[in-house]
Amino acid sequence: MPVLLRGLKNYPILLTALVTVADDGGSTGRLRQDMAIPAPGDIRNVIAAMSEVEPMLIQLFQHRFSVGNELSGHSLGNLLLAAMTSITGDFYTGIKEISRVLNVKGKIYPISNENISLRAEMADGSFVVGESNIPLAGKEIHRVYLEPTDVKPLPNALTAIERADLIVISPGSLFTSIMPNLIIPQIADALRSAKAKIVYVCNVMTQAGETTGFSAGDHVQAIINHIGEDIIDAIVVHSEKIDPKVRDRYAGENSEPVEYDIERLLDMGLQIIEGDIIDHSKTTIRHDTGKIAKLLYSLIAK
């Protein structure tokens, strides 16, 4: 999501980011445990991506302490979000205040103001608790769900979906980053009744522990299995071959390029949007912020 937003903020559009709060690893996990607040980590990264201030200020906001003391592993941005939540008494209000200070272009909403936990039922019938633990289980994921089960979305998030001209489901960890937003029942219902086109930007590489062996169709099917059919209208896929040297590097991590099973995607009724959308200057596979922003903006401009 930050990669998409970093490019899109340069276009004449009104941006709204709906961000997961299910993360429970590292600094985020410690703050959640100590303060019983929603996860700040993904929010922090989105604020940094949408901010329009001096680079040094963003570097400071994103700084992670590495000295071996009680601050070790914490990022300054997470601490600021926790502090602002304590000052204002509300997580979302804290986000608004920090967004104002850092001159964020657009609006950022946590998908919920509640402290939620992600859980997974694996294909073998076992259960795993915690977003950070699910990929480590090394098992096929059958489904993910939230605790509490009656979690309420932020009302502003529902309004944003209703009023949107284009809704983008970003790339990212499919079950542990993308799905936690979608599986909140009222969010799924809002997407189903939304007037806007809903576009899914598919991952370029599979992720060990989550989507090993997944094709593009498998990614979409997983979303359908969780929230139903006829929600996604189009899928964005990378159309160029991956450099063999890069493929070999990822193979060591049990990751490979996502196969784009075009016929299956068409049978699902999806519009397929193909393009060269990765940053070839990097040694790792990342969506190119400029390319993907230009492609998405063209959908709005049309």
Buried (B, 14 or more C-beta within 10 A) or exposed (E): BBBBBBBBBBEEBEBBBBBBBBBBBBBBBBBBEEBEBBBBBBBBBBBBBBBEBEEEBBEEBBEBBEEEEEBEBBBBBBBBBBEBBEEBEBBBBBBBBBBEBBEBBBBBBBBBBBBBBBBBBBEEEEEBEBBBBBBEBEBEBBBBBBEEEEBEBBEBBBEBBEEBEBBBBBBBBBBBBBBBBBBBBBBBBBBBEBEBBBBBBBBBBBBBBBBEEBBBBBBBBBBBEBBEEEBBBBBBBBEEEBEEEBBEBBEEEEBBBBBBBBEBBEEBEBBBBBBEBBBEEEEEBBBBBEBBBBBBBEBBEE
